[in-house]
Amino acid sequence: MKRVFSLFLCLLCVCAVTAQIRGNEIRVVVSPDHSDWVYRLNEKCTFTVRVLKAQNLLSDVKIDYELGPEMYPTEVKKDVVLKDGTLKLQGTMKTAGFLRCKVKAHVDGRTYEGLATSAYAPEQLQPVTKLPADFRDYWAKTLEEARKTPLNPLMTLLPERCTETDNVYQVSFQTKAWGGRFYGILSIPKKEGKYPALLRVPGAGVRPYAGDTYTAPGKVITLEVGIHGIPVTMQQSVYDALAGGALSNYWTFGRDSRDASYYNRVVVGALRAVDFICSLPQYNGKALGVTGSSQGGALSVITAALDSRVTFLAAVHPALCDHEAFFKKRACGWPHYFYYYGAPDEKQLETVRYYDTANFARLLNVPGWFSWGYNDEVCPPTSMYAAYNVISSPKELHPYLETGHYWYQEQWDEWLDWIRRQLNVPM
């Protein structure tokens, strides 16, 4: 027992030490000379590069840098010495887009990175991707066919996840014939009544899900879904094995056929999730929102565009935007099909047009809240603005300039507050 107790204390100490590791002593700071990071076409932007140690300039440090349109730098230099710890770099753009300065500093055998991205007339960006003539009809027929298959829902109460105000279930439902099932975590207020609903769609990856009992406890139905047709309550090791094995690069599966594309069953599944919510006797038939980030941001746009029962959407750094921008040497959205996976044949090119967020964005007719950062290297702001600019329904954009493919606390709080107001459940 003494040995067990000693081991337990050691583990606690290790966890305590690990939990307190935060950030780096050395930081690479890149600052545009406009506080809003916005410039007119042909206007020069001056980036100031600083390498700091304990918030003081670090002299004689070597850096590498790239400068130019995001994903396509036009100036690349290595082993530049910063005598006094600073460097000024200038660039400009003649066409709408984003100018990025990315810096790597090498200190004591380690590499530290920093970047900043200035905006040039982003409101002028338009998608390069083409809208197929039968785009609306294709999705209408696809969903009509899928809905011939009964949902056949299954609900399993998860007592350990229930709260004082909400019952929590793992649920699953059929998506389409031969399409398997979607799984998710459903939260329903315990108090008898009718409630608004929120569908949460996931970012890319393979993982379990905890559900949402925090947006508005006891006041809203929430459904958080996975997309891979597997239960969402298994051990993490199962998902890790799938992510590195059978589901590795799943976003490339079937990309030479609009019917066989992996995202076909994903899009259909998201819409069947709306069907499932609307079938719940506790749903009030009024407010129904959809939200997510990255891949989930794209699925939020797609779901709201294809189902008139959705009353609002909130999308953070949406992916899958403007795939064909690649052919103009302009930043395209994740997963950067042609940038990373080679030039497409005609079938692949035709297929991705049916899975481009920009094309779904044209169909939106409900209010939308959007947010992203200028420093996002996964979902470049050029691609997201191209999709955002074609939306004709009420919309609002809340950029958090310095963020990459992550959230700031203020951004999260603003997003959550907006969703609560749309659901009419202020906290």
Solvent accessible surface area in square Angstrom, and as a share of the most:
residue,aa,sasa,rsa
1,M,190,0.85
2,K,175,0.74
3,R,216,0.79
4,V,99,0.57
5,F,122,0.51
6,S,59,0.38
7,L,111,0.55
8,F,108,0.45
9,L,81,0.40
10,C,75,0.45
11,L,99,0.49
12,L,89,0.44
13,C,82,0.49
14,V,92,0.53
15,C,81,0.49
16,A,49,0.38
17,V,103,0.59
18,T,82,0.47
19,A,86,0.66
20,Q,144,0.64
21,I,136,0.69
22,R,227,0.83
23,G,65,0.63
24,N,97,0.50
25,E,108,0.48
26,I,14,0.07
27,R,125,0.45
28,V,14,0.08
29,V,27,0.16
30,V,11,0.06
31,S,38,0.24
32,P,15,0.09
33,D,84,0.44
34,H,58,0.26
35,S,115,0.74
36,D,79,0.41
37,W,29,0.10
38,V,57,0.33
39,Y,6,0.02
40,R,174,0.64
41,L,58,0.29
42,N,98,0.50
43,E,37,0.16
44,K,130,0.55
45,C,0,0.00
46,T,22,0.13
47,F,0,0.00
48,T,31,0.18
49,V,0,0.00
50,R,83,0.30
51,V,0,0.00
52,L,16,0.08
53,K,82,0.35
54,A,60,0.47
55,Q,152,0.67
56,N,100,0.51
57,L,89,0.44
58,L,41,0.20
59,S,64,0.41
60,D,92,0.48
61,V,8,0.05
62,K,99,0.42
63,I,0,0.00
64,D,22,0.12
65,Y,9,0.03
66,E,71,0.32
67,L,7,0.03
68,G,3,0.03
69,P,45,0.28
70,E,4,0.02
71,M,35,0.16
72,Y,42,0.16
73,P,53,0.33
74,T,115,0.67
75,E,61,0.27
76,V,85,0.49
77,K,104,0.44
78,K,144,0.61
79,D,90,0.46
80,V,35,0.20
81,V,63,0.36
82,L,3,0.01
83,K,152,0.64
84,D,88,0.46
85,G,0,0.00
86,T,43,0.25
87,L,45,0.22
88,K,137,0.58
89,L,17,0.08
90,Q,100,0.44
91,G,15,0.15
92,T,57,0.33
93,M,21,0.09
94,K,159,0.67
95,T,94,0.55
96,A,20,0.16
97,G,2,0.02
98,F,2,0.01
99,L,4,0.02
100,R,19,0.07
101,C,0,0.00
102,K,46,0.20
103,V,1,0.00
104,K,76,0.32
105,A,0,0.00
106,H,71,0.32
107,V,17,0.10
108,D,136,0.70
109,G,88,0.85
110,R,161,0.59
111,T,73,0.42
112,Y,31,0.12
113,E,98,0.44
114,G,7,0.07
115,L,39,0.20
116,A,0,0.00
117,T,0,0.00
118,S,0,0.00
119,A,0,0.00
120,Y,0,0.00
121,A,10,0.08
122,P,9,0.05
123,E,114,0.51
124,Q,105,0.47
125,L,4,0.02
126,Q,94,0.42
127,P,21,0.13
128,V,39,0.23
129,T,6,0.03
130,K,126,0.53
131,L,81,0.40
132,P,21,0.13
133,A,118,0.91
134,D,53,0.28
135,F,3,0.01
136,R,156,0.57
137,D,84,0.43
138,Y,18,0.07
139,W,1,0.00
140,A,59,0.46
141,K,136,0.58
142,T,24,0.14
143,L,8,0.04
144,E,113,0.51
145,E,105,0.47
146,A,3,0.02
147,R,90,0.33
148,K,142,0.60
149,T,23,0.13
150,P,88,0.55
151,L,25,0.12
152,N,91,0.47
153,P,66,0.42
154,L,114,0.57
155,M,85,0.38
156,T,81,0.47
157,L,80,0.40
158,L,21,0.10
159,P,94,0.59
160,E,135,0.60
161,R,75,0.27
162,C,33,0.20
163,T,53,0.31
164,E,166,0.75
165,T,57,0.33
166,D,2,0.01
167,N,43,0.22
168,V,2,0.01
169,Y,42,0.16
170,Q,31,0.14
171,V,2,0.01
172,S,4,0.03
173,F,0,0.00
174,Q,35,0.16
175,T,0,0.00
176,K,42,0.18
177,A,62,0.48
178,W,254,0.89
179,G,8,0.08
180,G,36,0.35
181,R,49,0.18
182,F,1,0.00
183,Y,44,0.17
184,G,0,0.00
185,I,1,0.00
186,L,0,0.00
187,S,2,0.01
188,I,9,0.05
189,P,7,0.04
190,K,96,0.41
191,K,160,0.68
192,E,169,0.76
193,G,32,0.31
194,K,134,0.57
195,Y,24,0.09
196,P,13,0.08
197,A,0,0.00
198,L,0,0.00
199,L,0,0.00
200,R,30,0.11
201,V,7,0.04
202,P,9,0.05
203,G,19,0.19
204,A,30,0.23
205,G,23,0.22
206,V,14,0.08
207,R,83,0.30
208,P,40,0.25
209,Y,25,0.10
210,A,78,0.60
211,G,13,0.12
212,D,2,0.01
213,T,43,0.25
214,Y,90,0.34
215,T,0,0.00
216,A,2,0.02
217,P,52,0.33
218,G,20,0.19
219,K,85,0.36
220,V,4,0.02
221,I,0,0.00
222,T,1,0.01
223,L,0,0.00
224,E,30,0.14
225,V,1,0.00
226,G,5,0.05
227,I,3,0.01
228,H,25,0.11
229,G,27,0.26
230,I,40,0.20
231,P,45,0.28
232,V,3,0.02
233,T,48,0.28
234,M,66,0.29
235,Q,140,0.62
236,Q,88,0.39
237,S,69,0.45
238,V,56,0.32
239,Y,1,0.00
240,D,80,0.42
241,A,71,0.55
242,L,44,0.22
243,A,43,0.33
244,G,67,0.64
245,G,42,0.40
246,A,77,0.59
247,L,25,0.12
248,S,44,0.29
249,N,66,0.34
250,Y,1,0.00
251,W,48,0.17
252,T,28,0.16
253,F,75,0.31
254,G,30,0.29
255,R,31,0.11
256,D,72,0.37
257,S,38,0.25
258,R,74,0.27
259,D,93,0.48
260,A,66,0.51
261,S,10,0.06
262,Y,27,0.10
263,Y,4,0.02
264,N,3,0.02
265,R,42,0.15
266,V,0,0.00
267,V,1,0.00
268,V,0,0.00
269,G,0,0.00
270,A,1,0.01
271,L,0,0.00
272,R,9,0.03
273,A,0,0.00
274,V,0,0.00
275,D,17,0.09
276,F,2,0.01
277,I,0,0.00
278,C,39,0.23
279,S,70,0.45
280,L,16,0.08
281,P,97,0.61
282,Q,57,0.25
283,Y,23,0.09
284,N,42,0.21
285,G,56,0.53
286,K,150,0.63
287,A,18,0.14
288,L,0,0.00
289,G,0,0.00
290,V,0,0.00
291,T,1,0.01
292,G,12,0.12
293,S,26,0.17
294,S,13,0.08
295,Q,0,0.00
296,G,0,0.00
297,G,0,0.00
298,A,0,0.00
299,L,1,0.00
300,S,0,0.00
301,V,2,0.01
302,I,2,0.01
303,T,0,0.00
304,A,3,0.03
305,A,18,0.14
306,L,35,0.18
307,D,9,0.05
308,S,107,0.69
309,R,93,0.34
310,V,1,0.00
311,T,55,0.32
312,F,3,0.01
313,L,1,0.00
314,A,0,0.00
315,A,0,0.00
316,V,0,0.00
317,H,6,0.03
318,P,4,0.03
319,A,0,0.00
320,L,2,0.01
321,C,0,0.00
322,D,0,0.00
323,H,3,0.01
324,E,9,0.04
325,A,0,0.00
326,F,50,0.21
327,F,96,0.40
328,K,139,0.59
329,K,151,0.64
330,R,53,0.19
331,A,2,0.01
332,C,1,0.00
333,G,0,0.00
334,W,32,0.11
335,P,4,0.02
336,H,9,0.04
337,Y,9,0.04
338,F,4,0.02
339,Y,80,0.30
340,Y,141,0.53
341,Y,79,0.30
342,G,36,0.35
343,A,87,0.68
344,P,24,0.15
345,D,80,0.41
346,E,121,0.54
347,K,137,0.58
348,Q,36,0.16
349,L,28,0.14
350,E,82,0.37
351,T,6,0.03
352,V,4,0.02
353,R,35,0.13
354,Y,7,0.03
355,Y,9,0.03
356,D,0,0.00
357,T,2,0.01
358,A,0,0.00
359,N,0,0.00
360,F,0,0.00
361,A,1,0.01
362,R,78,0.28
363,L,22,0.11
364,L,6,0.03
365,N,112,0.57
366,V,19,0.11
367,P,50,0.31
368,G,2,0.02
369,W,1,0.00
370,F,5,0.02
371,S,0,0.00
372,W,1,0.00
373,G,0,0.00
374,Y,7,0.03
375,N,7,0.04
376,D,0,0.00
377,E,74,0.33
378,V,55,0.31
379,C,0,0.00
380,P,0,0.00
381,P,0,0.00
382,T,3,0.02
383,S,0,0.00
384,M,1,0.01
385,Y,17,0.07
386,A,0,0.00
387,A,4,0.03
388,Y,25,0.10
389,N,33,0.17
390,V,27,0.15
391,I,9,0.05
392,S,102,0.66
393,S,12,0.07
394,P,89,0.56
395,K,72,0.30
396,E,67,0.30
397,L,38,0.19
398,H,47,0.21
399,P,50,0.31
400,Y,45,0.17
401,L,45,0.22
402,E,98,0.44
403,T,0,0.00
404,G,7,0.07
405,H,60,0.27
406,Y,108,0.41
407,W,71,0.25
408,Y,76,0.29
409,Q,119,0.53
410,E,112,0.50
411,Q,0,0.00
412,W,75,0.26
413,D,71,0.37
414,E,54,0.24
415,W,4,0.02
416,L,16,0.08
417,D,69,0.36
418,W,9,0.03
419,I,0,0.00
420,R,46,0.17
421,R,133,0.49
422,Q,56,0.25
423,L,3,0.02
424,N,125,0.64
425,V,15,0.08
426,P,91,0.57
427,M,124,0.55
